[in-house]
Amino acid sequence: MVGLKPTEMPPSATVKFLSAGTAACIADLCTFPLDTAKVRLQIQGESKSSRAAKDVRYKGVFGTITTMVKMEGPRSLYNGLVAGLQRQMSFASIRIGLYDSVKQFYTPKGSDNASILTRLLAGCTTGAMAVTCAQPTDVVKVRFQAHIGLAGGPKKYNGTVDAYRTIAREEGVRGLWKGTLPNIARNAIVNCGEMVTYDLIKETLLKYHLMTDNFPCHFVAAFGAGFCATVVASPVDVVKTRYMNSIPGQYKNALNCTLTMVMKEGPTAFYKGFIPSFLRLGSWNVVMFVSFEQLKRMMVLAQVAWEPPS
């Protein structure tokens, strides 16, 4: 037996909500440098006017990380971490924590098992809801990660709060919601890839008694979910990153950003940063889902311990 045993009392929606946000923050802390490397690789080649963009050439995941540490210092790998944690507490809590509740809502009464269509619909719904609430935190996170802070060079923002203020002042409140539509598309796809794949793999492993409901089962299901999510979401993820990081007027909209990428860089541009995306999303899913399952059980046990005996 690895980790806490499954509890007899099912976790409430509140427990799932809090567990998901906390688990996502733990996963972000562990994998944030990979996410930053992914963003740098995705935006590489989009700006020809910036001298910094010309001088820096990122090659591969670990080459990107090494270059960043050498040119900008180790702290650059965690640029935007505060906004990233803010994003996860509001974002993951909704898209992951409320998934089961929304899935039950869509499941017809009298039906024991949710169909794949119902699961996909639940994943799309919670993914879209999460983006609607957490979009400003995502914009700020991407801006911090994309900024090339060369040694001795000026900082783009003096902290996370200043970033929110500066973007709102220079680009209007709409600037904080830049890229909402591609982000909704991206996260609806990612959420389906992650939650539905994890749900189905875990359910299959338990149904056929291939594994018990513990760490190895959660690990295998999470790894499969991470790979599936990366494959289906990488193109829209690149568009989202490019559009969020663009200067005002660079692209008319997300569709124009997509067409510009195809014409100037070819279809392969949509899979820029695929390896770091998979390394990040795969490892993120493993850490998140394993932590999520354990935190749910821990909170239920704490809830039972605090309840007065009947």
N, C-alpha and C positions, 0 to 999 in steps of 0.2 A: 504494500500500500504506500503510495507516494502522495504526500500532502494531506490535507484535511479530508476526512470521509464525507461522502454525500450526506446531506441532512434530510431528515424525514419531512420537516416543514419546508415547503417551497418558498423561495425568496420573493418578497413583495416587489412591486414596481419601483418603490422608493429605494429599496436595497439594490436593485439592478441599476437604477439611475446613478446612484452614488458610486457603486462599485465600478461601473463602466468608465466614468470620468477619472477616477483615481487610477485605475489600471492603465488607461490611455496616457496619463501623465508619467507613470512609471516607464511605460514603453518609449515615450518621447525622450525621456532623460537618457535612456540606454542607446537610442538609435539616432539622435538628432544630428550628429556629424554626417551620417550617411544621407540624411534628408537635405542638408545644406549642400553636400557634394552633388546630389541629384539636381538641385535647383541651378547650381553653377553650370553644370553640363548642359542643362536644358536651354539656358539663355545664351550659351556661347555661340557667337556668330550672328546674333541678331542686331548688334550695334556696331556700325563701322565708323562712327564719329568719335567714339570714346577711345582715347589713347590707352586707358587701362585695359579696355576690352581687347585692343589690338595686341598689347604686350603679353597678356596672360593667355596661355594655351593649356587647357586642362586635358589630360589624357588618362582616362580610366578613373575608377573610384578612388583607389588609394593614391594614384598620381595627383588627383585633384586635392585630396586631403593633405598630401605632403606639400604641394605648391602653396596651399592656403596657409599652412603652419609656417612655412618658410618666409612668405611674403607679408602675411598679416598677423601672424602669431596664433597660438593654440586657441585663444578665446574666440577667434573668428569662426571656428567650427560651431559655436553655440550662439552666433548672432541670431536674434529673434526668438531665443528660448522662452523668454517671459511671455511674449505674445503666443508662442506655440502652446505653452501650458494653459494660458487663458482659453485658447481655442479648444483644446482637448476637454477642459472641464465643461464647456458649454456645448461643444460639438459632439464628442463621443458619448456624453451622457444621454443625448437625445437619440442619435442614430443607432447606438448599440443597446443602451439601457432600456429604451422603449420598444425595441424590435419585437420582443415576445408579446407585449401588450397589443401592439398594432396587428401582429400576425393573428392573435386570437380574435381581434375585432373583425378582421376580414374573413376568418374561417366560418363557414356556414354552421348554424346551430345543429347539433346532433352529429356533427362530423368529428371523429377522433383525431385524425391526422390532417394537417394542412397540406394542400397541394403545392407543387412547385410554383405554379402561377400565383398562389396566395403569398408564398414566401417572397417571390420577386416583387410583388406589389407592396408588401410590407417594407422590404429593403429600400425600394424607390421612395416610399413615403417618408420614412424616418431620415433617409439621406437628404431629401429636399428640405424637410423641416429643420434639420441641423444647420444646413448652409444658410438658410434664411436668418437664423439667429446669430450665427458665428462668423459671418462673412468679413466684417471689419478686422477681426483678429487674424484671419487668414491673409488678408491683404498686407497688414503690417508685418507679419512673419515673413512673407515672401520678399518684401522690400528689404528687410534687414539681411536676409540670407543672400540676396542677389547683389547687395552693395559690396564693391571691391574696395576695402579700406586699406590702401597701401600705407606703408610705414610713414608716419609723419603727415599723412594726408588728412583732409577735413572729414569729420563725421557727418553722415547724412542726417541723422537724427540724434538728439541728446536724450536717449531713453525711449521706452515704449510709449509713455503718456505723451511725450513731445511728438512722437510719430503720428499718433492719432490726431493731435491738434494741427500739426503741419499739413498733413494730407487733407484734412477738412478745410483748412484755411486756403491752401493753394489750389485744390481741385474741387472744393465743395464737398458737401456731405456725400454726394454721389460717388466721390473718389474712394470712400471707404467701402462702397458696395460694388466697386469695379470688378468685372468678371464674374458677377453673380450667376448668370445663365450658364456659362461653361463650367462653373464650379458646381452648380446643381447637377448638370449632366454628368460631370466627372464623379461626384460623390454618390449619385444615385447608382451609377455603374459599379463603383468601388464597394459601396455598401451591399449591393446584390452579390458581387463577387466574393466579398468577405463573409457576410452573415449567412447567406443562403448556402454557400459552399461549406462553411464550417458546420452549419446546422445539419446538412445532408450527410457529410462525412462522419460526423460524430454519431448521428442517429443510426447510420448503417453499421458502424463498428460495434455499437452497443446492441443493435437488433440481432446481429448474427454472432454475438458473443466473441468477437475477435479481440476485444479489449474491454477492460472495465472502465468505469467513469472516473478516471484519474489522470494524472500528469501525462503518461505516454499517449493516451487517447486524445487529450487536449492538444498536445504537441503536434501529432500527425494531422489532425483536423485543421489546426491553425496554419501549418506549413502549406497545406493544399489550398487553403483560403487565400494566403498571401500570394502564391504563384498565379492563381486564377485571376485575382484582382489586378495584378500587375499587367498581365497580358491584355485584358480587355480595357483597362483604364489608361494605359500609357499615352495614347495619342491625345486624348482630351486633357490629360494632366499637363502635357507639354504646352498646349494651347492656353490653358488656364494660367500657367506660370508666366509665359511670355506676355499675355495680355495684362495680367496684374502688375507686372514689373515695367510695362511700357510707359513712356512719357506721354503727357496729354497730346493727342493728335497723331500719334505714331500709327495707330490703327483706328479705323472707324468703329469697328465692333469686333466681337469674337470671330465672326465668320470671315471678316476681312483679314484678321490675323491668321486664320487657317489658310486662306487662299494665298496670302503673301508668303507663308512658309513653304507651301507646295511649289510656287513659281520660282522662288529664290534658292531654296535648299533641297527641294525634292521630297518625296514621300518618306524617306528615311528619317527626316527631321522629327517626325512624330514619335520616333523611338529613341530619340537622343536621351541619354541617361537611363537606358533601360536596365542595365546591370545594377547601378546604384538604387534604382527604383525597386528592383526585386530584392536586393540585399536589404534595403531599408524596410520595404513593406512586408517581406517575408519574416524578417527578424522582429519587426514591430508587431505583427500579428501573433507570433509565438509568445512574445513577452506579454502582450496585452491580454490574449485569451486565457493563458495560464494564470496570470494575475487576477483576471476577472472572475474566473471560476473559484479561485481560492478566497478572494475577497468576499464574494457572495456567501460562501459557506462560513467565513469568519464572522460576517455581520449577522447572519442568521443565528449562529451560536451565541454571539453577544446579546442579541435580541432575546433569545430564550433564557439566557442567564439573568437578564435584567427583569424579566417578567416575574411578578410575584406568584408563588405557588397557589394553585386553585384549591 
